[in-house]
């Protein structure tokens, strides 16, 4: 699995598989790419900074502190 963040476009891209994707569906701030067997192979998260902030806030406080600590080291 590979991750890439483009700060200029604020998009987080996640390659789940290196298979060729056949089609994509937009689901709110997500664009999910599927192969011919309808398996997810690639995800784009639009407005990634907002998504990440909301995701971290939803985590338990202990986990939030652990993430913050690892980002600062």
N, C-alpha and C positions, 0 to 999 in steps of 0.2 A: 504494500500500500504506500502510495506517495502523496505528499501534501505540498501545495504551493499556494502562497498568498501574494496577491498583487495589490500593494497599497494604493496605487493610482486608481484602479477600478474598484477597489475594496471587495474583491472576489477571492474566496477560498476555494481552491480546486482540490478534489480528492480522487485520485485514480485508485480504484479498488482492484481492477484487473487490467491487464494489457490487451484484452480482447478488443476487437473492433466493435464500436457501437453502431447500432442500426437506426435508432431513433431516440428522441428525447422528449420529455414532458416537463413543462414548467409547473411547479407546485408552490405558489407563493414566491418566497425568496430562494427557492431551490430549483435548479434545473438538473433533472436526473436523466442520465443516458443509459439506455438498455441495449443488450445484444439481441440477436434474433430469437433467443430462447427466453426473452423477457427478464433476464438477470441484470441487475444493476452493475455497471462497469465503471461509471464516472459520475461524480456529483460536483456541481458548482453551487456555492452558497453566495448569493448576492447580499450586499449590505453585511458583510461578514463580521465587521467589528461589533455591530449591534447584536447579531446572533450570538457571538462568543460571550459578550457581557451578560446577556440573558441566561445563557447556558451555565456560566460560572455561578451566577447568583442563585440558580436553582439547586446547586450542589450544597451538601452539608458544609457548615463553617470550617470544620477541620480540613476538609478537602480543598476548600477555597484557599486557606492559608498555605497548604502544601503546594498548590499550583503557583501561588504568588511567590513563595519562597524559591521554587525552582526557576521561575522566570527572572528572578533578581540575581541568581548566582551564575 
